[in-house]
Amino acid sequence: MSSRNAMEPVVVVGAGPVGLVTALLLARHGVPSVVLEAAARRDPSGSRAICFQRDVLDVLDRVGCAEQLIARGVTWTTGRTYYRGDELFSVTFPDAGRGAVPPWINISQAEVERHLRDLAAAEPLVDLRYGHPVGEVHQDGRGVEVDAGVTVRGSHLVGADGGHSTVRRLLGIGFPGRTFADRFLICDIRADLPFPSERRFYFDPEWNPGRQVLVHQCPDGTWRIDWQVPADHDLDTERASGALDARIRKIVGDVPYEIVWATVYRFHERRAATFASGRAFLAGDAAHLYAPFGARGLNSGIQDAENLAWKLAFVRHGWAPEGLLASYDAERRAAAEENLRVTTRTMEFLVPQTSAQRAHRLESLEKARTHPEPRTIIDSGRLAEPFWYLDSPLTTPSGPVDDFPLEPGAVRPPVPGTLCPDGPCVVSGGPGRLRRLFGTGFVILTANRRAPELETDVPHRFHALDDIDAGGVLRRALRAGPDTVHVVRPDGHLAAVLPSCDPGPVTEALHRACGRR
């Protein structure tokens, strides 16, 4: 790579969580960026996205803020689902224990963004600029040029500027999908409620008949409440009439409360026609919009950022051809398609659009009162999870995957394309966990200490399970045999699972995962 290209930044449009994570991950790879935010300052009000999933916390750990967020966030361990006056079922997550990564935390998007902004402001390789709305985008074979009041030249462009993305519009990329007519009222209230660390979902309560209500705890005694409301709902009228207070009192009873934030919005289900156009890419809400039940929006957006950042870095450093970037669209559009499939099915249950869907919803809810496994017939949102890149051109297949479990929430076997399982390990003589070894180059896990000599310039490090896995937890999680080799991408996904340390197949798997075939 020429020195000129090495000094050129990646231009990131949007200083929300997805844009900031992209910039911080690029910096971790030694790649500079300029982040252009249209607003003079980001609006810090309201909880907005609140649920951050365990695998996404690993990404935030790599940029340097997961420990603070976990310490601040509320870890909900129980989810209860009700129909009218009856509790249908509850789901309990085991306590992750002190120092471990919890399955979920609840914390406001604004607080996460504040931590990311502070990290970006202190990072020399990130040039963060507010009050720079983008007006034009141009690109050629050598780079991109963005007019945002000033002209910014860069090697590539990442549009992380939200659902109303200017970058997407300027690139001429379609955003097909649909919008649901029913509206949803969100209130953040501060109150001392008697069911901490719980998520509560109410179907058809007498105080919101025919619709649903969702209650989440957040830090500082704040509770997020979502009500499905009619399409003609008017928040100002309800607030002035006292009906909003009456609505909240149905949940909090006589407990004193304070409204911190309230808004009304509609849900969208959309996916960009492509996530890439030349040297420009879309990530987060600019690329996809999902209904929030299951928290697949921002969690998926942060996974977009990690997928794209390592590939941009490898191309910029000359370790991979420009063609590697085509895999971003292939992998993350497939992930978006899966998220749309899951969230659309959820919305058709929560907000049925046809008489058949309404009949199915009612029948399922009634049946759930006595069903031995009510969770299997009630869809209140399938929780976010990482996607599996089984069919990616970067993945070295290791055999038939016809029986791979595709249903939401299933336990995925550690086959090529899935996210590598985590577990305790010993590194540099001290305790740690496996995923903290990931993030920059490839990691090659060998079952024994016979690491092969590889003829490749692809950055990689070897770790022998014999050395780091004293208790055998990782070996069992990986289903490792006596000579197995696991090749792990910088984003933690398994690129290959090989039967031996033969340097030829290991090198070939590395090169395939970098787009060199």
C-alpha positions, -999 to 999 in steps of 0.1 A, spaced: 0 0 0 13 35 -8 20 59 20 -7 82 6 -34 55 9 -20 45 44 -27 81 56 -62 84 40 -90 77 64 -121 56 61 -150 81 61 -178 71 85 -211 90 83 -231 89 115 -218 92 151 -243 68 167 -232 36 183 -227 18 150 -206 45 134 -185 50 166 -179 12 170 -168 11 133 -143 39 139 -129 25 171 -125 -10 156 -107 5 126 -84 23 151 -76 -9 169 -65 -23 135 -43 9 130 -66 24 103 -76 61 107 -111 74 102 -131 106 100 -166 104 115 -191 130 102 -222 136 122 -249 159 108 -262 171 142 -243 197 162 -249 174 191 -266 140 194 -299 139 213 -292 122 246 -329 119 257 -347 86 262 -337 50 264 -341 41 227 -324 7 222 -318 -8 257 -309 -45 254 -274 -55 246 -267 -91 240 -237 -111 254 -219 -115 221 -223 -78 213 -208 -70 247 -177 -89 235 -175 -65 206 -178 -35 230 -151 -52 251 -128 -50 221 -133 -13 218 -128 -8 255 -161 -1 273 -178 -34 281 -167 -35 317 -181 -1 325 -214 -9 307 -218 -42 325 -211 -25 358 -238 1 351 -263 -21 332 -292 -40 347 -288 -77 342 -323 -92 339 -324 -128 347 -361 -136 344 -386 -130 317 -423 -134 325 -451 -136 299 -488 -130 309 -521 -134 291 -548 -113 306 -546 -121 343 -525 -153 340 -488 -159 339 -482 -182 310 -445 -190 315 -412 -176 327 -377 -179 313 -347 -178 337 -312 -170 326 -285 -183 350 -265 -157 369 -233 -151 350 -214 -147 382 -189 -120 392 -165 -111 364 -184 -131 337 -202 -116 307 -240 -117 314 -265 -130 288 -280 -95 285 -278 -60 300 -303 -33 299 -287 2 295 -298 31 274 -284 36 239 -276 72 250 -253 60 278 -236 35 255 -231 62 230 -216 85 256 -189 59 265 -181 53 228 -179 90 221 -154 95 250 -133 67 236 -134 81 201 -125 116 213 -94 102 231 -84 80 201 -58 98 178 -68 77 148 -105 89 150 -113 124 138 -149 130 152 -167 160 136 -202 172 146 -223 196 126 -212 182 92 -243 170 73 -233 152 41 -245 168 8 -227 148 -19 -208 116 -23 -184 108 -52 -162 78 -57 -138 64 -82 -113 35 -84 -90 52 -59 -113 63 -31 -143 84 -21 -150 121 -17 -176 134 7 -189 169 7 -200 178 42 -194 216 43 -158 206 38 -145 180 13 -133 149 30 -113 123 9 -110 87 21 -103 52 9 -138 39 17 -172 52 30 -194 37 57 -229 50 59 -241 44 95 -265 74 95 -297 57 106 -330 47 90 -333 80 71 -298 75 57 -285 103 35 -257 81 23 -281 54 12 -302 80 -7 -271 95 -24 -260 61 -35 -294 54 -50 -299 22 -30 -335 11 -25 -349 4 10 -379 -20 4 -401 -33 32 -432 -23 51 -444 -1 80 -469 -13 106 -499 9 111 -503 5 148 -482 28 169 -463 22 201 -460 45 231 -428 44 250 -423 59 285 -392 59 306 -403 63 342 -384 65 374 -400 44 402 -392 18 428 -411 -12 414 -413 -46 433 -400 -69 405 -363 -60 398 -342 -78 372 -373 -89 353 -387 -84 318 -425 -86 318 -446 -90 287 -484 -87 289 -507 -99 262 -542 -85 262 -542 -71 297 -575 -56 308 -558 -22 309 -547 -24 272 -572 -49 257 -564 -65 224 -528 -53 225 -497 -58 245 -473 -41 270 -436 -47 276 -418 -36 308 -380 -35 312 -358 -23 341 -330 1 333 -303 17 355 -309 43 381 -344 31 390 -357 37 355 -382 15 338 -389 13 301 -426 6 293 -439 0 257 -476 0 250 -491 -10 216 -516 18 209 -541 26 181 -529 42 149 -546 75 159 -531 77 194 -522 113 204 -496 115 232 -501 152 240 -539 148 243 -534 117 266 -509 136 287 -532 166 291 -563 146 299 -546 125 327 -551 93 307 -513 88 305 -511 89 343 -540 64 345 -522 41 319 -490 42 340 -509 36 373 -522 3 359 -486 -9 361 -470 9 390 -501 11 413 -497 37 440 -459 39 438 -446 74 432 -431 78 397 -416 104 374 -418 105 336 -383 108 322 -391 105 285 -421 97 264 -425 92 226 -447 75 201 -435 57 170 -442 30 143 -422 -1 136 -406 -8 103 -393 -40 86 -369 -30 58 -336 -41 43 -315 -22 18 -313 -37 -17 -276 -39 -13 -252 -31 16 -224 -21 -7 -219 2 -37 -183 4 -50 -163 17 -21 -193 27 0 -211 5 25 -242 7 47 -244 -5 83 -269 -5 111 -303 12 106 -290 26 73 -289 -10 61 -319 -26 79 -348 -18 102 -365 -44 124 -393 -43 149 -376 -42 183 -391 -73 199 -361 -95 204 -336 -65 203 -322 -74 169 -317 -39 157 -287 -22 174 -272 -56 183 -271 -66 147 -258 -31 137 -228 -35 160 -221 -69 144 -223 -52 110 -196 -28 123 -173 -56 134 -178 -76 102 -169 -46 80 -141 -31 101 -117 -61 100 -122 -65 63 -116 -28 56 -84 -31 77 -71 -62 60 -76 -46 26 -60 -13 37 -30 -31 51 -26 -52 19 -33 -85 36 -64 -91 15 -76 -81 -20 -104 -55 -24 -127 -84 -33 -128 -94 4 -152 -65 9 -179 -82 -13 -183 -107 15 -196 -80 38 -227 -76 17 -231 -114 13 -227 -121 50 -246 -92 66 -275 -91 41 -280 -128 49 -280 -119 86 -305 -92 79 -327 -115 60 -328 -139 89 -336 -111 114 -364 -99 91 -378 -134 89 -378 -138 127 -391 -103 135 -418 -103 108 -431 -136 122 -431 -120 157 -450 -89 145 -476 -110 127 -483 -126 161 -482 -93 180 -499 -71 155 -519 -96 132 -527 -81 99 -553 -107 86 -583 -125 101 -563 -157 99 -534 -142 119 -558 -128 145 -575 -161 149 -541 -179 153 -530 -154 179 -561 -158 200 -561 -196 197 -524 -198 207 -529 -175 237 -559 -195 250 -541 -228 244 -510 -216 262 -529 -214 295 -528 -253 297 -501 -262 272 -471 -281 287 -446 -260 267 -463 -226 262 -431 -209 250 -433 -230 218 -466 -215 207 -462 -179 220 -440 -154 201 -433 -123 222 -399 -118 204 -370 -142 197 -340 -128 214 -311 -115 193 -283 -139 184 -252 -139 161 -257 -151 126 -240 -182 112 -220 -178 79 -223 -214 68 -226 -204 31 -201 -176 31 -174 -177 5 -150 -171 33 -160 -203 52 -141 -236 46 -169 -262 48 -161 -293 70 -189 -316 59 -227 -317 55 -247 -293 76 -282 -305 67 -291 -310 103 -279 -275 114 -305 -261 138 -320 -229 122 -348 -221 146 -343 -190 167 -326 -196 200 -313 -230 192 -278 -240 204 -255 -239 173 -228 -265 170 -192 -251 166 -191 -257 129 -174 -234 104 -193 -201 100 -207 -200 136 -194 -177 163 -166 -194 183 -178 -204 218 -163 -187 248 -149 -201 279 -122 -197 306 -86 -200 295 -51 -193 308 -31 -167 290 3 -153 300 1 -173 331 -32 -157 343 -69 -164 340 -88 -150 311 -114 -161 286 -111 -172 250 -129 -144 232 -105 -118 246 -78 -133 223 -98 -123 192 -101 -90 174 -71 -81 153 -55 -110 134 -67 -146 130 -64 -170 160 -55 -206 153 -65 -230 181 -46 -263 180 -56 -292 201 -19 -299 209 14 -280 208 23 -291 173 17 -257 155 26 -258 118 49 -233 101 28 -213 77 40 -195 46 16 -165 47 15 -128 54 -19 -130 70 -16 -120 106 -22 -149 129 -14 -163 163 -14 -199 176 -28 -210 209 -26 -247 219 -56 -260 239 -30 -281 259 -16 -247 272 -47 -225 276 -75 -250 284 -64 -265 318 -100 -276 327 -110 -289 293 -139 -265 291 -129 -251 257 -121 -285 243 -156 -297 251 -172 -265 238 -153 -267 205 -158 -305 203 -121 -307 196 -104 -340 187 -68 -349 195 -54 -331 164 -82 -306 155 -74 -271 144 -99 -242 146 -92 -212 125 -109 -181 140 -116 -149 122 -109 -115 138 -147 -111 144 -147 -144 163 -164 -166 137 -150 -199 129 -134 -198 94 -125 -235 94 -124 -266 115 -97 -289 103 -88 -325 113 -50 -319 116 -22 -294 116 -12 -300 80 1 -265 70 -13 -267 35 -50 -268 45 -45 -244 73 -29 -218 50 -56 -224 24 -83 -218 50 -66 -186 61 -64 -173 25 -99 -183 17 -111 -164 48 -93 -133 34 -109 -136 0 -78 -149 -18 -97 -175 -39 
